Amino acid sequence: MATVNECRQALVEVANRLGRDPEAAARVRLNRGLACHITDLDVFFHGRLQDGQLRDLTDGDDPKADIRLSLTGADLLALVAGQLHFARAWAGGRVSVKASFSDLLKLRKLL
């Protein structure tokens, strides 16, 4: 079972990867609030997806977030480590995504 700190670090790593990808902003024009619920720990993190980057990542929920992700801490760590494919995890019910259809299409390009 993952710890809260490991999950926080995994999300920071996702933010760092997106920030290092100069083509991400060109691929995706999103300016949306993002909330991530780590279900087994019952903790939330939130930030902003903006121009292909994850910004202002912090602890806590954002009930007004446009995009909401739910997954276990172990699945988050596996996704970030490249051991779990996002589309397969989503199709298999291991990751829940609540977002508009157009946002889902744009997110696909980031992930």
N, C-alpha and C positions, 0 to 999 in steps of 0.2 A: 504494500500500500504506500502510495506517495505521500509526502508531507506537504503542508501548505507552502513551506519555503521552496521545496523542489518544484511545485507547480508555478509559483511566482517566477522562479528562475527560468523555467521552460517558456513562459510567456514573454519574459524579457528577451530570451534567445530568439523567439519568433519575431519580436519587434526589431531586434538587431539585424537579423537576416534580411528582413524587408527593407530596412534602412540602407543595407549594403548593396541592394539590387537596384541599380540605376534605371533598369528597364521596367520596374514595377509600376512606377508612376505613369509611364507611357501606356502600359497595358490596362491599367484600371484607374478610372476617375471616380473615386468614391469619397464621400465625406459623410460618414455615418458613425453613430455611437455603437460600441460593441460591448456586450456583457458576456462573461464566461462564468458558468456555474460549474464548479467541481462537485459533482453530486455526492461522492462518497465522503467527502470532508465537509460538505454543506458550506462552502465558502464561495465568494464571488470576487471576480476581478473585472475592472472595466477600463475602457480607454476609447480612443477614436481612431478609426481607419480613415486616413486622409492621404490622398495622392499616392496610394500604394504603400503607405507606411502605417504602422501601429504606433500611435503617439499617446502620451499622457497616461500610461498604464498605472493603475492604482488599485488598492484593495477596495472591496465593497461592491455592491450592486448598483446598477443604474437602471431603474425601472422604465426609463424613457428610451433606452437603447433601441436602435433600429434593427440591430442584428443580435440575436441571443444564441449562444452556444451552451450546450450541456453535455458533459462527459465525465468519466471518472478520472482521477488523478493519474492512474496507471496508463489509461488510454492517451491522455495528454502527453505524458512522457514518451510513450511509444510513437506517437505522431511526430513529435519534435525530433526524436532520434532516427526517424525514417524507418521504423520497424512496423508501422501501421499506415496503410494508405488511407487518406482522408475519405475518398469516394466510397471505398469498400466499408469503412467504419460507419459512414453515414447510411449507406444502403442496408447495412446489417443492424442498424439501430443502436450502435455503440456511441454514436455522436448524434445529438439532436441539434438542428439548426432552425431557428425561427427568423425568417427574413422575407422580404418581398421577392417575387420571382426574378425581377430584374437585378436585385442585389445578389441573389444566388448565382446568377449567370456571371456577374462580375467577380464574385468571390472565387469561383472556379478558376479564373485566370490567375489569381494570387496563389492558390494552393495547388 
